[in-house]
Amino acid sequence: MSNSPSSAPASLTGSLIRERRLALGLRQGEVAQSAGVSASYLNLIEHNRRRVGAEVLERLAAALGTEVAILSEGAGGALIDDLRAAASTVPGVQPELDRIEDFAGRFPGWAAVLAAQHHRAAQLERAVGALNDRLTHDPHLSASLHEVLSALASVRSTAAILADTEDIDPDWRARFHQNLHQDSERLAHGAEALVAYLDGPDTAVDAGLAAPQEEVEGWLAARGWHLAELAEPGGFERLMAEVAGLAAVAARSLAQEFLRQSADEARLLPDAVLRAALEGGEADPSVLAQRSGLPVLAVMRRIALLPGSVAGLVICDASGTLLFRKPVDGFALPRFGAACPLWPLFAALARPMMPMVARVEPAGRAARVFRTLSICETRLPQGFSGPDLREAAMLILPDDAPLRAAGPVLALGSSCRICPRAACPARREPSILTEAGVQ
Amino acid sequence: MTARVLLIEDEPNITEAIRFILSRDGCEVTTLADGVGAVAAVRAVMPDLVILDLMLPGVSGLEILAELRADPATQGLPVMMLTAKGQGRDREAAERAGANHFMTKPFSNDDMRAAVRALISG
């Protein structure tokens, strides 16, 4: 078998060299000569029976008029990984995994098409999941539909009364005409808002139909999830002016509160200080919290909002309702409704001030492993006699360790309805997706 | 058809239309615009039929139905549920809670009359 990660790239290199040479119409002897190797040695390399050293590869690349990277292990390795992932997505079909390098080497174009199709399928699956999530759980969409149906019910019944009742009292007739007018206005507005909503996220925001939290997150996403201006003179005021342009009143108020909080936190832990600490290898939020005097949760927010940060973040309250979502590619976060109960975020919620580190693998075709740091903090805004308010945060970091190399990995999802892990013990409801390709 | 109908619906124009068509059929229609106090109103009026909207401000139609079914005095009362969704989980839940009939918005006046007649005589 040659499908272990260490041997695959080497054998692919030989095939790629051969493909390249044949594509150029060159003979082995010609290429061998210009690369300074014997024809028989090149033959062995091409048939993947000899590993090729860096120096020889460089000379071969030059002889073939191409880059080392094109023929090298890295480029091919990524392609092989994609093909391997694609191979696992079709249930019941068993592609020849032991010949995967051969395939990629002999048909690099077709292999690239297959890999691209695989990525496209994963992308579409995520889009379907997000749309389905929106249609089934979006309270705003549901409320607008209810509004339209109610107005329609009234119009239908009233119009039928006017059409069918010949001896209707003039006062009643006038009243029903007035009702019809009112309801047709309602219908027109409701229909316009619905069309705008279904037309796209931008117009939905304009129509005031997006959830306030969603609008704030949309604003943050559009600015690349950072508020670097906070460090500049007058930056806070400029940002406040910017959020004054948000469509919904509630979104404006949420965004203003978020900016005030962010400004306070940035004062205690400025971007430059945080960046220096992270670059110096100090990325532990609890250590940074001690140094800066900020709560750990606030440091996590600072890390997630640092310009260029690849960290995702979710924050929830004691009910598990998500208050803040900065998504990461490969770790889908539900827009509405409840999240996966297996998230370490919720385990942290039950154990205030207990830091929790986990390696997790969200469901999906592009299996990636993340490291999550979770913590729950409590507040007593009304003192001992009032309720303790909890807020938990989960910082989502890309995991650099090789897949399954550093201990157990927790398999989780985003929300049950779009999670393909059929056998999950924590499942609440059936999923619209199948498990194919996830394991 | 002479019967007393209690209509619990928060949309004033729908209320007006239903009241009109049922009144012309000889019903005596009492109306209520929200869920709060609905159960007390049913007990006070003891109508022959309750027409109950599923999505009401204050208390949901489902909760009102459950409370009516839990009280021996009202558990046998015919209840027609008005729903804008017409299907799915809410409807199943109302069926389990003991609704006698469903009328889906937007309904036709003829269907409404026929259903009311059937529920009152049944």
Chai-1 contact restraints between the chains, C-beta under 6 A:
chainA,res_idxA,chainB,res_idxB,connection_type,confidence,min_distance_angstrom,max_distance_angstrom,comment,restraint_id
A,H146,B,A84,contact,1.0,0.0,6.0,A-B,restraint_1
A,L149,B,A84,contact,1.0,0.0,6.0,A-B,restraint_2
A,L149,B,K105,contact,1.0,0.0,6.0,A-B,restraint_3
A,S150,B,E11,contact,1.0,0.0,6.0,A-B,restraint_4
A,S150,B,A84,contact,1.0,0.0,6.0,A-B,restraint_5
A,L152,B,P106,contact,1.0,0.0,6.0,A-B,restraint_6
A,A153,B,I14,contact,1.0,0.0,6.0,A-B,restraint_7
A,A153,B,K105,contact,1.0,0.0,6.0,A-B,restraint_8
A,A153,B,P106,contact,1.0,0.0,6.0,A-B,restraint_9
A,S154,B,N13,contact,1.0,0.0,6.0,A-B,restraint_10
A,S154,B,I14,contact,1.0,0.0,6.0,A-B,restraint_11
A,R156,B,P106,contact,1.0,0.0,6.0,A-B,restraint_12
A,S157,B,A17,contact,1.0,0.0,6.0,A-B,restraint_13
A,S157,B,N109,contact,1.0,0.0,6.0,A-B,restraint_14
A,T158,B,A17,contact,1.0,0.0,6.0,A-B,restraint_15
A,A160,B,N109,contact,1.0,0.0,6.0,A-B,restraint_16
A,I161,B,F20,contact,1.0,0.0,6.0,A-B,restraint_17
A,N179,B,N13,contact,1.0,0.0,6.0,A-B,restraint_18
A,D183,B,N13,contact,1.0,0.0,6.0,A-B,restraint_19
